[in-house]
Amino acid sequence: MKSIVLYPYPVEYDGQSLQGHYLMRGLKEIGDESVPINKEDNEKKELSYNKFKPDVVFGIGYWGDVPNLVQHPLKHGMKPVPWVNADGWVANYQDELNKLPLILATSNWVKATYIRDGVKGDNIKVAPIGYDHEIFYPRDKNDKEVKKVRKELRINDDEIMILTAGGDVTSKGAQEILKALNKIKDKIPKWKYVCKIWPSPSARIWWKMERELITIFGFEDKVVYSKKKLSPEKMGLLLNACDIYAAPSRLEGFGMIQLEAQACGKPVVSINTGGPQDTVSHGKTGFLADVNYEVKLNSEWVYPKMGFEKRHKVKFPEPKTFAYRANVNQLADYLLMLMKDNKLREKMGKNAAKHAFNNFNYIVSAKHISNLIKKYVLKQEPTAIIQFAKHLEKISQEEYCVPGLKV
């Protein structure tokens, strides 16, 4: 199969960019031909359509990218397959999406959101994002690079390190984690909570509320903020440095870092909705707290950049959920269990690494997507499915199926 992958290219340390990069890399490694192109570079897209003559054009993005990912390839006689992420809702382009033979969604929650907002759904198949198992894998706790990370963050050897990472950490549930830690602060061993952020307007906006909670709870010496921009390799070290990854995200279409944390052998505490429902196995690789309440809106603004003629407010027939809040009491219980039980953390961490490797590494993801394309777009029955299933069964039985981890 020959494909073009449209995404933010050249590759950046960004979710969509890495999503496209790992797809293209995986397709090549399973024997397909694939070419990367920046999704906004129409000139290069047209040249590649004519010269490379792909069987399919993948597009990484969300519904608002339909002009670049769907309309442009269709105009030039191509077969587009968007691989969509979440943006809370689908405001436009339902007609264009309904006409496609196949749409890939990063999670069952993303698929449900598209169906809720008018996409028919029978052409949507779930395709999880793959991660790089050569970067994200368990390292020994005494690994010198891992110990260096902990030292730079001022984490002592006898302290349990909890980690949350994101463009801003409040959207990843940091405020709920702070409240949970406050409930159990007199019952838990020594600890530090590391918040890894990327400098951004949202991070600055939420910082004021996070700081207020930190002050009220007396956590000034317990919470560490890191603002460094990290490569995937550095993120792998940071995840290995923590003991628990905590991210009960307020809106999470997939949860790439939660998956990478599991790949690094860390138990994950998250929320029982969105992408984490697909990637975290409750009670085995981590814990999923119930939704305490949903943030619903009766209306929302739309703009010309969304494909509308002018800016105006859309009123919903029924309120739409745009965000979630995790149950803080359950988060506190799960954190307490993990922080007090080293063996439980170790057991869940081993389960998590095996779970991630066997189900979500980028080669597994690429093979799954390639088979979906052959079946629903190219109308071929993928002959390699049975062979690949046997391959997965074989690697799951190997003693060292995850780099650095004996299972």
C-alpha positions in Angstrom: 0.0 0.0 0.0 1.2 3.5 -0.8 0.2 6.4 1.4 0.8 10.1 2.1 0.6 11.2 5.7 -0.5 14.8 6.3 0.5 16.2 9.7 2.6 19.0 11.2 5.8 18.1 9.4 8.8 18.3 9.9 8.2 16.4 13.1 7.8 18.6 16.2 7.5 17.6 19.9 3.7 17.9 19.6 0.9 15.4 19.9 -0.4 15.6 16.3 3.1 15.7 14.8 4.3 12.6 16.7 1.1 10.8 15.9 1.8 11.3 12.2 5.5 10.5 12.6 4.9 7.2 14.3 2.2 6.2 11.8 4.5 6.8 8.9 7.4 5.1 10.6 5.2 2.1 11.4 3.8 1.8 7.9 7.3 1.7 6.5 8.4 -0.9 8.9 5.5 -3.3 8.0 6.4 -2.9 4.3 4.1 -0.2 3.1 5.4 2.9 1.2 4.6 6.2 2.9 5.5 9.9 2.4 5.2 12.7 5.0 3.9 16.1 4.0 2.9 19.2 6.0 -0.9 19.2 6.0 -1.0 22.9 5.1 1.5 22.8 2.2 -0.9 22.5 -0.8 1.8 22.8 -3.4 3.8 19.8 -2.1 0.6 17.8 -1.6 -0.4 18.3 -5.2 3.1 17.4 -6.5 3.1 14.2 -4.4 -0.5 13.3 -5.6 0.7 13.4 -9.2 4.2 11.9 -8.8 3.8 9.4 -5.9 0.2 8.4 -6.8 -0.8 7.1 -3.3 -3.6 4.6 -2.7 -4.7 6.7 0.3 -4.0 10.0 2.0 -4.0 10.0 5.8 -4.7 13.2 7.6 -3.9 13.9 11.3 -6.0 16.5 13.0 -9.6 17.2 14.1 -12.9 18.2 12.3 -11.7 21.7 11.8 -8.9 20.4 9.5 -11.4 19.0 7.0 -10.5 21.5 4.3 -6.8 20.4 4.4 -7.3 16.7 5.2 -10.4 15.8 3.2 -11.5 18.5 0.7 -8.1 19.1 -0.8 -7.3 15.4 -1.5 -10.8 14.8 -2.8 -10.4 17.7 -5.2 -7.4 16.0 -6.7 -9.0 12.5 -7.0 -7.4 11.1 -3.9 -8.9 8.8 -1.2 -8.6 10.7 2.1 -8.8 9.0 5.5 -8.7 11.5 8.4 -7.4 10.2 11.7 -9.2 12.5 14.1 -8.5 13.7 17.6 -11.0 15.3 20.0 -11.9 19.0 20.3 -14.9 18.7 22.6 -17.5 18.8 19.8 -18.0 18.7 16.0 -19.3 22.1 14.8 -19.1 21.6 11.0 -18.3 19.4 8.0 -20.6 16.6 9.0 -21.8 16.1 5.4 -18.2 15.8 4.1 -17.3 13.3 6.9 -20.4 11.2 6.3 -19.5 10.6 2.7 -16.1 9.1 3.5 -15.7 5.3 3.5 -13.5 5.4 6.6 -12.7 7.8 9.4 -10.2 6.8 12.1 -10.8 7.9 15.6 -8.1 7.9 18.3 -10.5 6.4 20.9 -14.0 5.1 21.5 -14.8 8.4 23.3 -13.8 10.4 20.2 -16.0 8.2 18.0 -18.9 8.7 20.4 -18.4 12.5 20.3 -18.5 12.6 16.5 -21.7 10.5 16.5 -23.3 12.7 19.1 -22.6 15.7 16.9 -24.0 14.4 13.6 -21.5 12.1 12.0 -23.3 8.8 11.2 -20.6 6.6 12.9 -20.8 3.4 10.8 -17.8 4.6 8.9 -15.8 5.4 12.0 -13.2 2.8 13.3 -11.1 3.2 16.4 -7.4 3.3 15.9 -5.3 4.1 19.0 -2.1 6.2 18.6 1.1 4.2 18.7 4.1 5.1 21.0 7.8 4.5 20.4 8.8 1.4 22.5 12.5 2.2 21.9 12.1 5.4 23.8 9.4 4.6 26.4 10.3 1.5 28.3 11.1 0.7 32.0 14.5 1.6 33.3 16.1 0.5 36.5 15.4 2.9 39.4 19.2 3.2 39.9 19.8 4.1 36.2 22.2 7.1 36.4 20.2 9.2 33.9 17.0 8.6 35.9 18.6 9.5 39.2 20.0 12.6 37.6 16.4 13.7 36.6 15.2 13.2 40.2 18.2 15.1 41.6 17.5 18.1 39.2 13.9 18.1 40.5 15.1 18.0 44.1 13.4 14.6 44.7 15.1 12.6 47.5 15.6 8.9 47.3 13.1 8.3 50.1 10.4 10.5 48.5 7.6 9.2 46.3 7.4 11.2 43.1 3.9 11.8 41.6 4.0 13.4 38.1 1.5 15.2 35.9 2.5 16.6 32.5 0.7 18.7 29.9 0.6 22.1 28.1 -1.0 23.1 31.3 -1.5 20.7 34.2 -5.0 21.8 35.3 -6.5 20.5 32.1 -4.8 17.2 33.0 -6.5 17.2 36.4 -3.7 18.7 38.6 -6.2 20.7 40.8 -8.1 17.5 41.5 -4.8 15.7 42.4 -3.8 18.6 44.8 -7.2 18.3 46.5 -6.8 14.5 46.8 -3.3 14.8 48.3 -4.7 17.3 50.8 -7.2 14.7 52.0 -4.5 12.1 52.7 -1.5 14.2 53.5 -1.4 12.9 57.1 -1.5 9.3 56.0 1.2 9.0 53.3 5.0 8.6 53.2 7.3 11.4 52.1 6.4 12.7 48.6 6.8 15.4 46.0 4.3 16.3 43.2 6.0 17.3 40.0 4.0 19.4 37.5 5.6 19.4 34.0 4.2 22.2 31.9 5.0 23.8 28.5 5.0 27.6 28.7 1.6 28.6 27.2 -1.2 31.1 27.8 -3.4 28.4 29.3 -0.6 27.4 31.7 -0.3 31.0 32.9 -4.0 31.4 33.3 -4.4 28.3 35.5 -1.2 28.9 37.5 -3.0 31.4 39.7 -5.6 28.9 40.9 -3.0 26.2 41.3 -0.8 28.5 43.4 -3.8 29.4 45.6 -4.5 25.7 46.3 -0.8 25.0 47.0 -0.7 27.9 49.5 -4.0 26.9 51.2 -2.9 23.3 51.6 0.6 24.2 52.8 2.3 22.4 49.8 4.9 25.0 49.0 7.7 22.6 49.7 5.9 19.6 48.1 5.0 20.8 44.6 7.7 21.3 41.9 7.1 22.9 38.6 9.2 22.2 35.5 9.0 24.4 32.4 11.7 22.8 30.3 10.8 21.8 26.7 11.7 18.1 26.6 12.3 15.8 23.6 10.6 12.4 23.7 13.9 10.9 24.9 13.9 13.3 27.9 10.2 12.6 28.5 11.0 8.9 28.7 13.6 9.7 31.5 11.1 11.9 33.3 8.4 9.3 33.3 10.9 6.7 34.5 11.9 9.1 37.3 8.4 9.2 38.8 6.7 6.5 40.9 3.1 7.3 40.0 1.7 9.1 36.9 -1.5 11.0 37.8 -3.7 12.7 35.2 -7.5 12.6 35.7 -7.8 14.8 32.7 -10.8 17.2 32.3 -11.0 16.4 28.6 -8.8 13.7 27.1 -9.4 12.2 23.7 -6.6 9.7 23.9 -4.0 10.4 26.6 -0.6 9.8 25.0 1.5 10.6 28.0 -0.6 8.3 30.2 0.2 5.5 27.7 3.9 6.4 27.6 3.9 6.4 31.5 2.5 2.9 31.4 5.1 1.9 28.8 7.7 3.1 31.3 6.3 0.8 33.9 4.4 3.3 36.0 0.9 2.9 37.4 -1.5 5.6 36.2 -4.2 7.3 38.1 -6.8 8.8 35.7 -10.5 9.3 35.1 -13.1 6.8 33.9 -14.0 8.6 30.7 -12.4 9.7 27.4 -9.3 8.0 26.1 -8.1 6.6 29.4 -11.0 4.1 29.3 -9.3 2.6 26.3 -5.7 2.7 27.5 -5.7 2.2 31.3 -6.9 -1.2 32.6 -8.6 -0.4 36.0 -7.1 -2.3 38.8 -4.4 -3.9 36.7 -2.3 -1.1 35.2 -3.7 1.8 37.2 -6.9 3.2 38.6 -9.7 5.2 36.9 -11.7 7.5 39.2 -15.4 8.0 38.4 -16.7 11.3 36.9 -17.9 13.5 39.7 -19.7 15.9 37.4 -19.7 17.1 33.8 -19.4 20.7 32.5 -22.2 21.2 30.1 -22.9 24.1 27.8 -26.2 25.2 26.2 -24.5 27.1 23.4 -21.1 27.9 21.8 -19.5 30.4 19.4 -18.5 29.4 15.9 -16.2 31.4 13.6 -15.2 31.7 9.9 -12.0 29.6 10.6 -14.4 26.8 11.4 -16.0 27.0 8.0 -18.9 29.3 8.8 -19.7 32.5 6.9 -19.6 34.7 10.0 -19.1 34.6 13.8 -22.2 33.6 15.6 -23.5 31.6 18.6 -24.9 28.1 18.1 -27.6 27.0 20.5 -27.8 23.3 21.3 -31.1 21.4 21.4 -29.7 19.6 24.4 -26.7 20.7 26.6 -23.4 19.2 25.4 -20.6 18.0 27.7 -17.4 19.9 27.2 -15.4 18.8 30.2 -15.3 16.4 33.2 -14.2 16.5 36.8 -12.9 13.4 38.5 -14.1 12.2 41.9 -11.6 13.6 44.4 -12.4 11.1 47.1 -11.7 8.2 44.8 -8.4 9.8 43.6 -7.4 10.1 47.2 -8.1 6.5 47.9 -6.2 5.3 44.8 -3.2 7.5 45.6 -3.1 6.4 49.2 -3.1 2.7 48.1 -0.3 3.2 45.7 1.8 5.5 47.9 1.7 3.1 50.9 2.3 -0.2 48.9 5.6 -0.5 47.0 4.7 -4.0 45.9 1.4 -2.8 44.4 3.2 -0.1 42.5 5.7 -2.6 41.2 3.1 -5.1 40.2 0.9 -2.6 38.4 4.0 -1.1 36.7 5.0 -4.4 35.2 1.4 -5.0 34.1 1.3 -1.5 32.6 4.5 -1.9 30.6 3.4 -5.3 29.1 -0.1 -3.9 28.4 1.4 -0.9 26.5 3.9 -2.8 24.5 1.6 -5.6 23.4 -1.3 -3.3 22.5 -0.1 0.2 21.6 3.4 0.3 20.3 3.6 2.1 16.9 4.0 -1.1 14.9 0.9 -2.6 16.3 -1.0 0.6 15.6 0.3 0.9 12.0 -0.6 -2.7 11.2 -4.1 -2.2 12.6 -4.6 0.9 10.4 -3.1 -0.7 7.3 -5.6 -3.6 7.7 -8.5 -1.2 8.1 -7.5 0.7 4.9 -7.3 -2.5 2.9 -10.7 -3.7 4.1 -12.8 -0.5 4.0 -11.1 1.8 1.5 -9.3 -0.5 -0.9 -11.8 -3.3 -0.4 -9.1 -5.9 0.1 -9.4 -8.6 2.7 -6.1 -8.2 4.7 -4.4 -11.6 4.5 -1.9 -10.7 7.2 -4.4 -10.4 10.1 -4.1 -14.0 11.3 -0.3 -14.0 10.9 -0.1 -10.8 12.9 -2.4 -12.1 15.6 -0.1 -15.1 16.0 2.9 -12.7 16.2 1.2 -10.8 19.0 0.5 -14.0 20.9 4.1 -15.0 20.5 5.6 -11.8 21.8 3.2 -11.7 24.7 4.6 -15.1 25.8 8.2 -14.2 25.6 10.0 -13.6 28.9 11.3 -10.2 27.9 8.5 -8.9 25.7 9.2 -5.3 27.0 12.7 -3.8 26.8 14.1 -3.7 30.3 11.2 -5.6 31.9 10.9 -9.2 33.0 7.3 -10.3 33.1 
